[in-house]
Amino acid sequence: MKEYQFLLFDLDDTLLDFKAAEKLALPKLFEAYQLPLTPQTEDVYRKINTGLWRSLEEGLITRDILMETRFGKTFEHFGIEVDGKALDAEYRGYLAESKVFVEGALELIHTLEPEYELYITSNGLAETQMKRLQVTGLAPYFKQVFVSENTGYQKPMKPFFDYAFERIPNFDPNKAMIIGDSYSADIIGGANAGIDTCWLNPFNAVPSTIRPTYEIQKLDQLLPIINSHKANSQQPIEI
């Protein structure tokens, strides 16, 4: 039985509620530029943004292209010319104001931090993610924060994980697990990097190829998994 030591957490929609942050940020941004956030405008933005993030994860575009074009393309769709890069900076500023946690996240981190080494692995933008960790008070609980903007690679790329592993003192992949909500970035990425994975899957999505080591619907279900290994009292479980 392995005992975990290194716990790598995704940030958005794993610990911090990104949807709540968006509900704060998007209306402020759109209204500031005389384009009300209606279901139609939001749908256009989400399709553009999702496509760009997918292309970024696949290595087809750079982060700068994503940041410069997602709002530019959205507003262009409605006949409004804007500075996409400037809007993106404003948007990220609004995002950083949100302090909404995923249910159970703060309690979980409080419980784990005294006994485990905690790390953040995120595909977000470095300045935004660091601000969010500071604003929410999470920053002191994590030994290091690995953000794709700084690593030069995106999850699920193996070089992202290699970068992180090389910078964690005395890292042992057999004692490591990544916890995240993204099947493509966290579960496939972690599995390909040779560590255990725990998929936070509240909507019971179906894995397409690689199965996660564990699957949970709520964060508080992670503790029995870790405790069972630490106590060395039972076989690995899936909740």
Secondary structure as UniProt FT lines:
FT   STRAND          6..9
FT   TURN            13..15
FT   HELIX           18..32
FT   TURN            33..34
FT   HELIX           39..57
FT   TURN            58..59
FT   HELIX           63..77
FT   TURN            78..79
FT   HELIX           84..95
FT   TURN            96..97
FT   TURN            103..104
FT   HELIX           105..112
FT   TURN            113..115
FT   STRAND          117..122
FT   HELIX           126..136
FT   HELIX           139..141
FT   STRAND          144..147
FT   HELIX           148..151
FT   TURN            155..156
FT   HELIX           158..166
FT   TURN            169..170
FT   HELIX           173..175
FT   STRAND          176..180
FT   HELIX           183..188
FT   HELIX           189..192
FT   TURN            193..194
FT   STRAND          196..200
FT   TURN            202..203
FT   STRAND          214..216
FT   HELIX           219..221
FT   HELIX           222..231
//
